[in-house]
């Protein structure tokens, strides 16, 4: 009868230890879960942002704007080149006129 009572106590202690371990694991996972969510979320938690909805029609407009911007840059470069060439031509004409 003594052997059976010690086995009973050991099994109860094992059960308590298992329950305690399981409870510790569950509480640790609950405690760590907010950090895992913050690490996976690239956006700040305070400001949820919606993705801008772009229609297929808006995409060609953007491309047209980019080409327009490029053409503006080209126009500026051409204008600058013309100005420089005029200055060079004027500078080249002045010494010949003075002689």
C-alpha positions in Angstrom: 0.0 0.0 0.0 2.9 2.3 0.6 4.2 1.9 -3.0 0.9 2.8 -4.5 0.6 6.0 -2.4 4.1 7.2 -3.5 3.3 6.5 -7.2 0.1 8.5 -6.8 2.0 11.4 -5.3 4.6 11.3 -8.1 2.0 11.2 -10.8 0.2 14.1 -9.2 3.5 16.1 -9.0 4.2 15.3 -12.6 0.7 16.4 -13.6 1.2 19.7 -11.7 4.6 20.2 -13.2 3.2 19.6 -16.7 0.3 22.0 -16.1 2.6 24.7 -14.7 4.9 24.3 -17.7 2.0 24.5 -20.2 0.7 27.6 -18.4 4.1 29.3 -18.5 4.4 28.5 -22.3 1.0 29.9 -23.0 1.5 33.1 -21.0 4.9 33.6 -22.6 3.5 33.3 -26.1 0.7 35.7 -25.3 3.3 38.2 -23.9 5.5 37.9 -27.0 2.8 38.0 -29.7 2.5 41.9 -29.8 6.2 42.1 -30.6 5.9 39.5 -33.4 3.0 41.5 -34.9 5.0 44.8 -34.7 8.0 43.1 -36.3 5.9 41.8 -39.2 4.0 45.1 -39.8 6.1 47.6 -41.7 3.7 50.5 -41.2 3.5 52.4 -37.8 0.8 51.0 -35.6 -0.8 54.4 -34.9 -1.4 55.4 -38.5 -3.0 52.7 -40.7 -2.7 53.8 -44.3 -4.8 52.6 -47.2 -3.0 51.7 -50.5 -3.8 54.2 -53.2 -6.1 52.8 -55.8 -4.7 53.3 -59.3 -6.9 52.6 -62.3 -5.4 51.4 -65.6 -6.4 54.7 -67.2 -4.3 56.7 -64.7 -1.1 54.8 -65.6 -0.8 56.2 -69.2 -1.5 59.7 -67.7 1.5 59.3 -65.4 3.6 58.1 -68.4 2.5 61.2 -70.4 3.4 63.5 -67.5 6.9 61.9 -67.2 7.5 62.5 -70.9 6.2 66.0 -70.6 8.7 66.6 -67.8 11.4 65.2 -69.9 10.4 67.4 -72.8 10.5 70.4 -70.4 14.0 69.5 -69.4 15.0 69.1 -73.1 13.5 72.4 -73.9 15.5 74.1 -71.1 18.7 72.4 -72.3 18.0 73.6 -75.9 17.2 77.1 -74.7 20.5 77.2 -72.6 22.5 75.9 -75.6 21.0 78.5 -77.9 21.8 81.2 -75.3 25.4 80.0 -75.1 25.8 79.8 -78.9 24.4 83.4 -79.2 27.0 84.6 -76.6 29.8 82.8 -78.4 28.7 84.2 -81.8 28.4 87.7 -80.3 31.8 87.4 -78.7 33.3 86.2 -81.9 31.8 89.1 -83.9 33.0 91.8 -81.5 36.8 91.4 -82.1 36.3 91.3 -85.8 34.3 94.5 -85.7 36.9 96.3 -83.6 39.7 95.5 -86.1 
